[in-house]
Each structure stands twice: as structure tokens, then as C-alpha cells.
Amino acid sequence: MPDLPTRFAGLILAFMPLFVHRSWRHAQVLLIGAILTPGQRTVTSVLRIMGRSQDRRFVNLHRILNRAAWCPRTGGHILLRLLIDAFVPRGPVVLGIDDTIERRGGKRIAAKGIYRDPVRSSDSHFVKASGLRWMSLMLLAPIPWAQRIWALPFLTALVPSERACREQGRRHKPLLDVGRQLALQARRWLPGRDLVLVGDSGFSALNFLDAMRRGRITAITRLRLDAALYEPAPPRPPGTIGRPRTKGARLPTLAATLAAQDTLWHRLTVPGWYGSAPCSIEVTSGTAVWRHGGLPVVPIRGVLVRDPENRFPPQALLCTDLTRDASQILSWFVRRWSVEVTFQDVRAHLGVETQRQWSDTAIARTTPCLLALFSIVTLLAARLPARQRRSLATAAWYPKPRPTFADKLAAVRCATPRERSSATFRADASVQSPAYAR
């Protein structure tokens, strides 16, 4: 077991209540080894990088994932508390929610399905992928030394395919139901904070938005330009018989508002729109009631956005908090782009899609742990001296103005000592990270 710096030990020991004493020793090896390991994040790779490739009781580390009694949800609660204390001690807590496909094959993976690959597909080209679908809830927080917003995962759940649920005789839980449960779980963990949930157009559903409104969570998503919007229901006169009205007069669609000549537009400068530099856009906003037959009625504030330079097509956003202005809604919505960056980083640097577990329990635990490892590395980097946090891995052909997650991972690795014999070091030289090449 490596001797951790004092600044790291306190954070890692926060997860000790999840395990009994014997399991905790093995869990530490997995956690630190997953940080140090380059390439595939298999248990055997962790054993090699930790200098335990000759340990005859290697099966104990496998059992942490497929048999040991510990609760990943409780670990997500501990991680969220650490993230809040480090990056959002006050003010609204902005959360991002999105799903991703982990491309995996194998007959023994029961929960896999065939989905549209959002990375390889486009509007005119459809690509299918076989794998596991995950729903992840992330904290969208400003990282001071990175000078940008990072999406920090803390709670991830597996969404089995409909076919897998049918074969196992279980009720299929749709994607929006899983997202609703994750968001309401965060609400229970943070009862006294203002929560803002940002999602893509897949979460623009009346049932989901109504659940967020009743759970005191401000939801921000995209809105269809042809959505049926109405004025609020007029006051009910005394003595009126029958069911109360839920809507007033029909309002023009957002597409008609976009084409109207008398629409009042306001110019705003939004930082980081579509990952670019701050750009100037034109917006108009208003309140309405979104209604569809047989579904809940949700009051919303709609924001219509257009680009004077036609860099992107017009689009609309909605917010379930009617008191928020357009600039605040846009500043929260643009944080969502960091979610895709996190998904890319965990695949490139933390080995997501390279693990090789086959049991259902290990599959349900490993990917959420690797996603949470992104947040743990960020917390460890926050405890480094300022000089190490500002270090950049630059090249003559690749100038880098701000540190990235790869830089922070290398800094954490360099600050984590390892106890290895020279014989083990020579045997494992082929798997060393470039950060350790001296």
C-alpha cells in the first residue's frame, strides 16, 4: 500500500465508512491503482501497477466489485458533499444530466442493448451501437485553476434495455424515469440549496418537468419551436360549475414569433456558446403554459435565441422557474457542453469501455466508479500546491492556454508515491505512464 501525501489521505479516508475494515484495504488499492494505471482499467492492470502481480490472493480485489457489501449510492452522497464543499459552498447548485452509451459486447452482459450512437450519428447518418446505457448526474461547477466549467459526475445509474428487462421478467424503467429518480435523490441530499438541472432536448417532457417543479428543482432544457403554448387559465368566477380550466387562449408558436416582424429582440453576450469564445446573440423571452392532452400542465419561461451572424440555427429554451431572466437561463444552459467533454475524458484517460467485468454486480459498479474517479481526481488536484495545479503539458505544435483534465491527472499521479521493488518495476516497465518516464 503506497504512503499517500497528507493532503490526499483525508479525502480518500472520507470513503472509508462504505466498507468493513478488510474490504477497505482492498478498496484503497483499487482506488489508487485506478488513478495510477494507464491504458485499460482492469483489476489485473491495477495489481500490476501497484506491484502486486505476484499476490496469490488477487481474487480479493475482484470481490470488491462483484461481491462485497457496499452501496455506490452512499458513495455518491459522500462525493457530492465533498464537491459542494470544495467548489460550490454557496449559491445555486447547477447539475447536468445526460446519458451515454458504453460500447460493450459479450453474451454474459445481460443489460446491453442496441442504441443509436450519438457520437458517430448525424442528422443524415444513423449508426447503431451495442452496449450499456448509463444515466449520469454531474455537478457543473467552475474550477478556478482551469478557468472554465467542469462537469463532475457523482451519481450514475445503469439503464437496462427493454429486451433485457423482458427476458428477466422485470418492468422496464424508461430513461426519463431514471433521470427523475436521480434528480430527486440529489434534492433529498441537498434540502436547503437551490437546485438547477440542465439537460438536453430528451428531458423536455411534461411528466419529467412537472416532477422537477413539484420537487423544487429548476429544470432548463430545449423547447420545440412548434410547442403548444397557452396563456395562464383566467380566474375562476365564484359559483362556476365543472372542472377548473388549465389554460387560457392559445399563443403563437415560437416559430411564428421568430418570423414576426414586431418581435422585440435584446442583444446579449454569452460566454462559451457551443464551446466557442463569448459571442453576441439576440434573445426574446416570455411566460406561458405548456400543455398537451392527458399530460400535466407546466408553467414555463421560454427563451428564443437567434444568432445575427447565422452561426447556428434559431433555437428555444425553457425554464420551469418563471422568475429567472433570459441571461441567467442562458448562462446556466451553456454549462451543459462540459458534460460531453467529461464523457470524452473518462474514455480517453480513465479507461471507460476497457474494463472486463462480466457479473451483473461488477458491471453495475465499475463504470459509475470510473466516472466518479473523474471527480475524485479533480478534488485531489484541488489539494495540490498552486504551482503544480498550473502545470501544463504543452508542445511546440500544441499550445495550451489552460490546464485540462489530463494535466491534473498527471499532477496527481506525480504526487502519489508508490512502494515498488526494482524487480517489479522492471517487470511492469511496459505499462508505465509517460508521467513517470524519467
C-alpha positions in Angstrom: 0.0 0.0 0.0 1.6 3.3 -1.0 2.1 6.1 1.5 -0.3 8.9 0.5 0.5 12.6 1.0 -1.3 14.0 4.0 -3.3 16.3 1.7 -4.7 13.3 -0.2 -5.3 10.9 2.8 -8.0 13.0 4.3 -10.1 13.0 1.2 -9.7 9.3 0.4 -10.5 8.4 4.1 -13.9 10.0 3.6 -15.0 6.9 1.7 -13.9 4.5 4.5 -17.4 4.2 6.1 -18.6 2.5 2.9 -16.6 -0.7 3.7 -15.7 -3.0 6.5 -12.1 -3.0 7.6 -10.9 -5.9 5.5 -12.7 -4.7 2.3 -11.4 -1.1 2.8 -7.8 -2.2 2.5 -8.6 -3.7 -0.9 -10.8 -0.8 -2.0 -7.9 1.6 -1.4 -5.7 -0.4 -3.6 -8.3 -0.3 -6.4 -8.9 3.4 -6.0 -5.2 4.4 -6.0 -4.3 1.9 -8.7 -7.1 3.1 -10.9 -5.6 6.6 -10.7 -2.1 5.4 -11.5 -2.9 2.9 -14.2 -2.6 4.0 -17.8 -4.5 2.1 -20.5 -7.0 -0.5 -19.6 -8.7 -0.2 -16.2 -8.9 -3.9 -15.4 -8.3 -5.3 -11.9 -5.2 -7.1 -13.2 -3.8 -3.8 -14.6 -4.3 -2.3 -11.1 -2.5 -5.2 -9.5 0.5 -4.8 -11.8 0.8 -1.0 -11.4 0.6 -1.4 -7.6 3.4 -4.0 -7.6 1.1 -6.9 -6.6 1.2 -9.0 -9.7 2.5 -12.0 -7.6 -0.1 -11.7 -4.9 -1.8 -15.1 -4.7 -4.9 -13.5 -3.1 -5.7 -11.4 -6.2 -9.3 -12.6 -6.1 -10.0 -10.3 -3.1 -9.8 -7.3 -5.3 -12.2 -8.8 -7.8 -14.7 -9.4 -4.9 -14.8 -5.7 -4.1 -16.7 -5.2 -7.3 -18.7 -8.3 -7.7 -19.4 -9.5 -4.1 -18.5 -7.1 -1.3 -21.4 -5.4 0.5 -21.1 -1.7 -0.1 -23.5 0.9 -1.5 -22.5 3.0 -4.5 -25.4 5.4 -3.9 -24.0 6.2 -0.4 -20.6 6.8 -2.1 -22.3 9.2 -4.4 -23.7 11.1 -1.4 -20.2 11.4 0.2 -18.7 12.5 -3.1 -21.4 15.2 -3.7 -20.8 16.6 -0.2 -17.0 16.8 -0.9 -17.7 18.5 -4.3 -20.1 21.0 -2.8 -17.7 22.0 0.0 -14.8 22.4 -2.5 -16.4 24.2 -5.4 -19.9 25.4 -4.6 -20.0 26.4 -1.0 -22.8 28.9 -1.6 -25.3 29.9 -4.2 -27.4 27.8 -6.6 -26.1 24.2 -7.3 -26.2 23.6 -11.1 -26.5 20.0 -12.1 -26.2 18.4 -15.5 -27.9 15.2 -16.5 -27.2 13.1 -19.6 -27.0 9.6 -20.8 -24.1 7.9 -22.6 -23.5 4.6 -24.4 -20.7 2.3 -23.2 -19.9 0.1 -26.1 -19.6 -3.4 -24.8 -20.1 -6.9 -26.2 -20.4 -10.3 -24.8 -23.1 -12.9 -24.3 -22.9 -12.7 -20.5 -23.7 -9.0 -20.3 -27.4 -9.1 -19.8 -28.3 -5.4 -19.6 -26.9 -4.5 -23.0 -29.0 -3.3 -25.9 -28.7 -1.7 -29.4 -29.0 2.0 -29.4 -28.3 5.0 -31.7 -24.7 6.0 -31.3 -24.9 9.8 -30.6 -21.2 10.3 -31.3 -21.0 8.6 -34.7 -24.5 9.5 -35.9 -25.7 12.7 -37.5 -29.0 14.1 -38.9 -28.4 12.2 -42.2 -26.4 9.2 -41.0 -27.7 6.7 -38.4 -25.2 4.4 -36.6 -26.2 1.7 -34.2 -24.1 0.6 -31.2 -24.4 -2.4 -29.0 -23.6 -1.7 -25.3 -24.8 -0.4 -22.0 -26.7 2.8 -21.4 -25.8 4.9 -18.4 -27.6 7.9 -16.9 -25.2 10.3 -15.1 -25.8 13.2 -12.8 -23.0 15.7 -12.6 -22.1 18.9 -10.8 -21.5 21.8 -13.2 -19.1 23.8 -11.2 -16.4 26.5 -12.0 -12.9 25.2 -11.5 -10.7 28.2 -10.5 -7.4 26.9 -11.9 -8.9 25.6 -15.1 -10.9 28.9 -15.7 -13.8 27.0 -17.0 -16.8 24.9 -16.0 -16.2 21.2 -15.4 -18.9 18.5 -15.2 -18.1 16.4 -12.2 -20.0 13.1 -12.0 -21.2 11.9 -8.6 -24.2 9.6 -9.3 -24.5 7.2 -12.2 -27.2 4.5 -12.8 -27.5 1.7 -15.3 -30.5 1.8 -17.6 -31.1 -1.8 -18.8 -32.5 -2.3 -22.3 -36.2 -3.1 -22.7 -35.3 -6.6 -24.1 -33.1 -7.4 -21.1 -35.9 -6.4 -18.7 -38.4 -8.5 -20.6 -36.1 -11.6 -20.5 -35.6 -11.2 -16.8 -39.3 -10.7 -16.1 -38.8 -7.2 -14.8 -40.6 -3.9 -15.6 -38.7 -1.7 -17.9 -37.8 1.7 -16.5 -37.6 4.4 -19.2 -34.7 6.8 -19.4 -36.7 9.7 -18.1 -37.8 7.7 -15.0 -34.2 7.0 -14.1 -33.3 10.7 -14.6 -36.2 11.8 -12.4 -35.1 9.4 -9.6 -31.5 10.6 -9.8 -32.6 14.3 -9.7 -34.9 13.8 -6.8 -32.2 11.9 -4.9 -30.0 14.9 -5.2 -32.9 17.0 -3.9 -33.1 14.9 -0.8 -29.3 15.1 -0.3 -29.4 18.9 -0.6 -32.6 20.0 1.1 -31.6 23.6 1.8 -29.9 24.5 -1.5 -31.4 25.9 -4.8 -31.0 23.2 -7.4 -30.9 23.9 -11.1 -31.0 20.9 -13.5 -29.8 21.3 -17.1 -30.5 18.7 -19.7 -30.8 18.3 -23.5 -34.0 18.0 -25.5 -34.5 14.4 -24.4 -35.6 15.8 -21.0 -38.1 18.2 -22.5 -41.1 16.1 -21.4 -44.1 17.3 -19.5 -44.1 14.5 -17.0 -40.4 15.0 -16.2 -40.7 18.8 -16.0 -43.7 18.5 -13.7 -41.8 16.2 -11.4 -38.9 18.6 -11.2 -41.3 21.6 -10.5 -43.0 19.7 -7.6 -39.6 18.6 -6.3 -38.5 22.3 -6.1 -35.9 21.8 -8.9 -35.4 24.4 -11.6 -35.3 22.5 -14.9 -33.7 24.0 -18.0 -34.0 22.2 -21.4 -34.6 22.9 -25.0 -38.1 23.6 -26.3 -39.7 22.7 -29.6 -40.4 25.6 -31.9 -43.9 24.2 -32.5 -44.8 23.5 -28.9 -48.4 24.3 -28.0 -48.2 27.2 -25.6 -51.1 28.9 -23.9 -51.9 31.9 -21.6 -52.5 31.0 -18.0 -56.0 30.0 -17.0 -58.2 33.0 -16.3 -59.5 33.5 -12.7 -62.5 31.2 -11.9 -65.7 33.2 -11.2 -67.5 32.2 -8.0 -70.2 29.6 -8.4 -68.8 28.2 -11.6 -69.7 24.6 -12.2 -67.4 22.0 -13.7 -63.7 21.2 -13.8 -61.4 24.2 -13.5 -59.7 25.4 -16.6 -56.0 24.6 -17.0 -55.1 27.0 -19.8 -56.1 30.3 -21.4 -56.0 31.4 -25.1 -53.6 29.8 -27.5 -50.4 31.7 -28.0 -48.5 31.9 -31.3 -45.8 29.2 -31.8 -42.2 30.1 -31.3 -41.6 29.6 -35.0 -44.3 32.3 -35.7 -42.7 34.6 -33.1 -39.3 34.1 -34.8 -40.7 35.1 -38.2 -42.8 38.0 -36.9 -41.6 41.5 -37.7 -42.8 43.1 -34.5 -40.9 40.7 -32.1 -38.7 42.7 -29.7 -35.1 41.3 -29.5 -32.5 42.0 -26.9 -28.8 41.6 -27.6 -26.8 39.6 -25.0 -23.2 38.4 -24.8 -23.0 34.8 -23.8 -19.6 33.2 -22.8 -18.7 29.9 -24.2 -21.7 29.4 -26.6 -21.2 26.0 -28.3 -17.7 25.9 -26.7 -16.5 29.0 -28.6 -15.4 32.4 -27.3 -18.0 34.8 -26.0 -20.4 35.7 -28.7 -23.3 38.2 -29.2 -26.8 36.8 -29.7 -30.3 38.1 -29.7 -33.0 36.8 -27.4 -36.6 37.3 -26.5 -38.4 35.7 -23.6 -41.9 35.4 -22.1 -44.0 33.2 -19.8 -46.6 30.7 -21.0 -48.3 27.4 -20.1 -47.2 24.3 -21.9 -50.0 21.8 -22.2 -50.7 18.6 -24.0 -53.8 16.4 -23.7 -53.6 13.9 -20.9 -50.3 15.3 -19.5 -49.5 17.7 -16.7 -49.7 21.4 -17.3 -46.4 23.1 -16.7 -45.9 26.9 -16.5 -42.6 27.8 -18.2 -40.5 30.8 -19.2 -39.5 30.4 -22.8 -36.3 31.9 -24.3 -36.0 32.2 -28.1 -32.4 32.6 -29.3 -31.1 33.6 -32.7 -27.6 34.5 -34.0 -27.3 37.7 -36.0 -24.4 36.2 -37.9 -26.2 32.9 -38.6 -23.5 30.7 -37.0 -26.2 28.4 -35.6 -29.9 28.0 -36.3 -32.5 29.6 -34.1 -33.5 27.6 -31.0 -35.6 27.8 -27.9 -35.1 27.0 -24.3 -37.5 26.6 -21.4 -37.1 27.2 -17.6 -39.6 26.0 -15.0 -38.8 29.0 -12.8 -40.7 31.9 -14.1 -38.7 34.5 -12.1 -35.4 33.9 -13.9 -34.4 36.2 -16.7 -33.0 35.2 -20.1 -29.4 36.0 -19.3 -29.4 33.8 -16.2 -31.1 30.9 -18.1 -28.6 31.1 -20.9 -25.6 31.2 -18.5 -26.8 28.0 -16.8 -27.6 26.3 -20.1 -24.2 26.8 -21.7 -22.6 24.9 -18.8 -24.1 21.7 -20.4 -21.4 21.5 -23.0 -18.9 20.3 -20.4 -20.9 17.1 -19.9 -19.8 15.8 -23.3 -16.2 16.8 -22.5 -16.3 14.7 -19.3 -17.6 11.7 -21.2 -14.7 12.1 -23.7 -12.1 12.5 -20.9 -13.2 9.4 -19.0 -12.9 7.3 -22.1 -9.5 8.8 -23.1 -7.8 9.0 -19.7 -9.8 6.8 -17.2 -10.3 3.7 -19.3 -14.1 3.6 -19.6 -15.1 0.9 -22.1 -11.8 -1.1 -21.3 -13.0 -2.8 -18.1 -13.7 -6.5 -18.5 -16.2 -7.5 -15.7 -18.9 -10.0 -16.6 -21.0 -10.3 -13.4 -24.1 -8.1 -13.2 -23.0 -6.6 -9.9 -19.5 -5.7 -11.1 -20.9 -4.2 -14.3 -23.3 -2.0 -12.3 -20.5 -0.8 -10.1 -17.4 -0.4 -12.3 -18.5 2.3 -14.8 -20.1 4.5 -12.1 -16.8 4.2 -10.1 -14.7 5.3 -13.1 -17.0 8.2 -13.8 -16.7 9.2 -10.1 -13.0 8.9 -10.4 -13.0 12.0 -12.6 -14.4 14.0 -9.7 -12.1 12.4 -7.2 -9.0 13.3 -9.3 -10.4 16.9 -9.5 -10.7 17.0 -5.8 -7.2 15.7 -5.3 -5.9 18.2 -7.7 -7.6 21.0 -5.7 -5.4 20.0 -2.8 -2.1 20.3 -4.7 0.1 23.4 -4.4 -0.8 26.2 -6.8 2.4 25.7 -8.8 1.5 22.1 -9.5 -2.1 22.9 -10.4 -0.9 25.4 -13.0 1.5 23.0 -14.7 0.7 22.3 -18.4 1.9 19.6 -20.7 2.5 21.7 -23.8 4.3 21.1 -27.1 5.7 23.2 -29.9 2.7 22.2 -32.1 0.1 22.3 -29.3 -0.1 25.5 -27.3 -2.5 25.1 -24.3 -3.8 28.2 -22.7 -5.5 26.4 -19.7 -4.9 23.1 -17.9 -7.0 20.2 -18.9 -8.0 17.0 -17.0 -5.0 15.2 -18.5 -2.7 17.7 -16.8 -4.5 17.4 -13.5 -4.3 13.6 -13.7 -0.6 13.7 -14.4 -0.1 16.1 -11.5 -2.0 13.8 -9.1 0.0 10.8 -10.3 3.3 12.5 -9.7 2.2 13.5 -6.2 1.3 9.9 -5.3 4.3 7.9 -4.2 4.4 4.1 -4.8 6.2 1.4 -3.0 7.6 -0.9 -5.6 10.6 -3.2 -5.7 13.1 -2.9 -8.5 12.2 -6.3 -9.9 8.6 -5.4 -10.1 9.4 -2.1 -11.7 11.4 -3.9 -14.5 8.6 -6.4 -15.0 5.9 -3.6 -15.3 8.0 -1.1 -17.3 5.9 -1.7 -20.4 2.8 -0.2 -18.7 4.3 2.9 -17.2 2.6 6.2 -17.8 4.5 8.9 -19.6 4.1 11.0 -16.5 6.6 8.6 -14.7 9.1 8.4 -17.5 12.3 10.0 -16.0 
